[in-house]
Amino acid sequence: MWQAFRNEHHAAGFEVVTVALDTAGPEACRRFIELGQPEHPSLIDAHHQVAELFGVVNIPNAVWIDEAGTIVRPPEPAPAPPTFRHLTANIFAGVSEVPERMKAIMGEAMHIQSSPEAYEAALVDWITNGADSEFALSPADVIARSGPRSADAAKGAAHFELATHLELQGHHDAAISHFRIAHELVPDNFSYRRQAWSLEPGGDGPMERFWQGPTDDDDGAWPYDGDWLTDVRAMGPSNYYPTWQA
Amino acid sequence: MLSTTPTVPTDQFEARTGWAFKPEGACKGEVCIPLATPPGDTVDLEEIAAALQLPLVHDEAHDVWAIGPESIGGRTLTTAEAADLTLPRIDAGHEGEMFSLSSLRGQKVLLVAWAPY
């Protein structure tokens, strides 16, 4: 998704590393990888280590790390460059009948105010000017701007890792119990929710994993308190995915 | 960090959590917490959880432990020093190879989290 931008700036000492947060594994990411054809390292993070180690709470999020391995911007909303939009459009090309729920989800998603141009400009400024860039933050600011974490939220991360582990071991029901605790203890982590929801059966076809909620015929079977559409409507799309701020 | 035993090899604990055992204690970035008894080859999860105030959750039915991250200072980042994230690659030609973020020292890195859902 960042391949073109990466190629443009790679010679200047810049690299992109993408991390797919998905317990469902590499196979689930394959069609995106095939479309994006990344030449940069692309990793799979089945247990959401980037949540624990960096504080990623939604996707897409990105972290800026300088030549010395110091974080200069903590996780924040990171709108993909415009090229990625064409790619996502390709994923959905050929889908003739869009279910009502997916139309509603796309409707909410359209209200997300991202600012890909401002974000890209800031990134180029940092690549060019390094520590002198106004967008490169001091270590103290990086820590201060990293998300809050209470002792309960830390415990929620442990439950989340148990959940992903049990899911991979084939203990889906046990995984749900730990996912539910993680959701309760870390309410600001939206990828924890999206991950769990996306592991439940949804609509058919390429949009299946975006369904993330009860299906029309199994309303009582949905094992979670929230779902994507209900939660995003309740919190508002701009709180769900805030606009990037310098 | 997951474990099916109540103790884990010290090097694995350090690699996965980012805590490093030094003469002055358990350290992450500039933060060091003195330890009464420094670990040898293995780390006792219950002891280290108490010393560093890390959450430790045990799923008894499946006999597996998960030790969670610190919440020092109430922020997700204890230090601006990037953790040495190490994960398998999924890009063509490199599938399954382990990749560590520290191998990119000397370059600026944009670490992008995404998901196919």
Contacts between the chains, C-beta under 8 A, distances in Angstrom:
chain1	res1	chain2	res2	distance
A	1	B	112	7.4
A	1	B	114	6.6
A	2	B	110	6.8
A	2	B	112	6.0
A	6	B	110	8.0
A	13	B	106	7.2
A	13	B	107	5.0
A	13	B	108	6.0
A	14	B	107	6.4
A	14	B	108	4.8
A	14	B	109	7.8
A	14	B	110	7.3
A	15	B	104	5.5
A	15	B	107	4.8
A	15	B	108	7.3
A	15	B	109	5.4
A	15	B	110	7.6
A	16	B	109	7.5
A	16	B	110	5.0
A	16	B	112	6.4
A	17	B	99	7.7
A	17	B	101	6.8
A	17	B	104	7.2
A	17	B	109	6.0
A	17	B	110	7.3
A	17	B	111	5.2
A	17	B	112	7.1
A	18	B	112	4.7
A	18	B	113	7.9
A	18	B	114	6.0
A	19	B	85	7.5
A	19	B	87	6.7
A	19	B	111	6.7
A	19	B	112	6.8
A	19	B	113	5.1
A	19	B	114	7.3
A	20	B	90	6.7
A	20	B	114	6.0
A	20	B	115	6.0
A	20	B	116	6.7
A	21	B	113	5.8
A	21	B	114	7.3
A	21	B	115	4.7
A	22	B	115	5.4
A	22	B	116	6.2
A	22	B	117	7.1
A	24	B	116	7.9
A	26	B	88	7.8
A	26	B	90	4.4
A	26	B	95	6.8
A	28	B	116	5.5
A	28	B	117	7.9
A	29	B	90	5.8
A	29	B	116	5.1
A	30	B	90	7.9
A	31	B	116	7.7
A	32	B	116	5.3
A	33	B	90	5.9
A	33	B	91	6.3
A	33	B	92	7.1
A	34	B	92	7.9
A	37	B	92	7.2
A	38	B	91	5.0
A	39	B	91	7.6
A	40	B	91	7.5
A	41	B	89	5.8
A	41	B	91	6.6
A	41	B	94	7.4
A	41	B	99	4.9
A	42	B	89	6.2
A	42	B	90	5.3
A	42	B	91	4.0
A	43	B	85	7.8
A	43	B	87	4.0
A	43	B	88	6.6
A	43	B	89	5.9
A	43	B	90	6.8
A	43	B	99	5.9
A	44	B	87	6.3
A	44	B	88	5.7
A	44	B	89	7.8
A	44	B	90	4.9
A	45	B	87	5.4
A	45	B	113	7.7
A	47	B	2	7.5
A	49	B	85	6.3
A	49	B	87	7.0
A	50	B	85	6.7
A	50	B	111	7.5
A	50	B	113	5.2
A	52	B	68	7.1
A	52	B	69	4.7
A	53	B	18	6.4
A	53	B	69	7.3
A	53	B	83	4.0
A	53	B	85	6.1
A	54	B	76	7.2
A	54	B	77	7.3
A	54	B	82	7.7
A	54	B	83	6.8
A	54	B	85	7.7
A	54	B	111	7.3
A	55	B	75	7.8
A	55	B	76	3.1
A	55	B	77	6.1
A	56	B	113	4.5
A	59	B	113	5.4
A	59	B	114	5.3
A	59	B	115	4.9
A	60	B	112	6.2
A	60	B	113	6.4
A	60	B	114	4.9
A	61	B	112	7.7
A	61	B	113	4.7
A	62	B	110	5.6
A	62	B	111	6.2
A	62	B	112	4.6
A	62	B	113	6.9
A	63	B	82	7.5
A	63	B	110	7.7
A	63	B	111	4.4
A	64	B	108	7.3
A	64	B	109	7.5
A	64	B	110	6.3
A	64	B	111	7.8
A	65	B	82	4.8
A	65	B	101	7.2
A	65	B	104	7.9
A	65	B	108	7.2
A	65	B	109	4.3
A	65	B	111	6.2
A	66	B	108	6.0
A	67	B	105	6.7
A	67	B	106	5.3
A	67	B	107	6.3
A	67	B	108	6.2
A	68	B	105	7.1
A	69	B	81	6.4
A	69	B	82	5.1
A	69	B	101	7.6
A	69	B	102	6.4
A	69	B	105	5.6
A	70	B	80	5.3
A	70	B	81	6.1
A	70	B	82	6.7
A	71	B	77	7.0
A	71	B	80	4.7
A	71	B	81	7.5
A	71	B	82	5.1
A	72	B	80	7.7
A	74	B	76	7.7
A	74	B	77	6.0
A	75	B	113	7.2
A	78	B	110	7.9
A	78	B	112	6.2
A	123	B	110	6.8
A	126	B	108	7.0
A	127	B	108	6.0
A	130	B	108	7.6
A	139	B	79	7.4
A	139	B	80	3.5
A	140	B	80	7.9
A	142	B	77	6.4
A	142	B	80	4.2
A	143	B	73	7.2
A	143	B	75	5.5
A	143	B	77	4.9
A	143	B	78	7.3
A	143	B	79	7.1
A	143	B	80	6.1
A	144	B	75	7.0
A	146	B	75	4.8
A	146	B	76	4.6
A	146	B	77	3.7
A	147	B	75	7.1
A	147	B	76	4.8
A	148	B	74	5.9
A	148	B	75	6.4
A	148	B	76	7.4
A	149	B	69	7.3
A	149	B	71	4.6
A	149	B	74	6.4
A	149	B	75	6.0
A	149	B	76	4.5
A	150	B	71	6.0
A	150	B	74	6.7
A	151	B	53	7.2
A	151	B	55	6.9
A	151	B	71	5.1
A	153	B	71	6.7
A	154	B	54	7.0
A	154	B	55	5.0
A	154	B	68	4.6
A	154	B	69	5.3
A	154	B	70	6.7
A	154	B	71	4.3
A	155	B	55	3.7
A	155	B	57	6.7
A	155	B	68	5.8
A	156	B	68	7.7
A	157	B	55	7.6
A	157	B	68	4.4
A	157	B	69	5.6
A	158	B	55	4.8
A	158	B	56	7.0
A	158	B	57	4.4
A	158	B	66	4.1
A	158	B	67	6.4
A	158	B	68	3.3
A	159	B	57	5.8
A	159	B	66	7.2
A	161	B	1	7.5
A	161	B	2	5.9
A	161	B	66	4.5
A	161	B	68	7.5
A	162	B	2	7.4
A	162	B	57	6.1
A	162	B	59	5.3
A	162	B	64	6.5
A	162	B	66	4.6
A	165	B	2	5.3
A	165	B	64	6.3
A	165	B	66	7.3
A	166	B	59	7.1
A	166	B	62	6.3
A	166	B	64	7.7
A	169	B	62	7.3
A	171	B	62	6.4
A	174	B	59	7.1
A	174	B	61	6.7
A	174	B	62	6.4
A	178	B	59	7.2
A	191	B	113	7.5
A	191	B	115	6.7
A	194	B	115	6.9
A	194	B	117	5.9
A	195	B	115	7.3
A	195	B	117	7.3
A	197	B	117	7.9
A	198	B	115	7.8
A	198	B	117	3.6
A	209	B	116	6.5
A	209	B	117	4.0
A	210	B	117	6.2
A	212	B	117	7.2
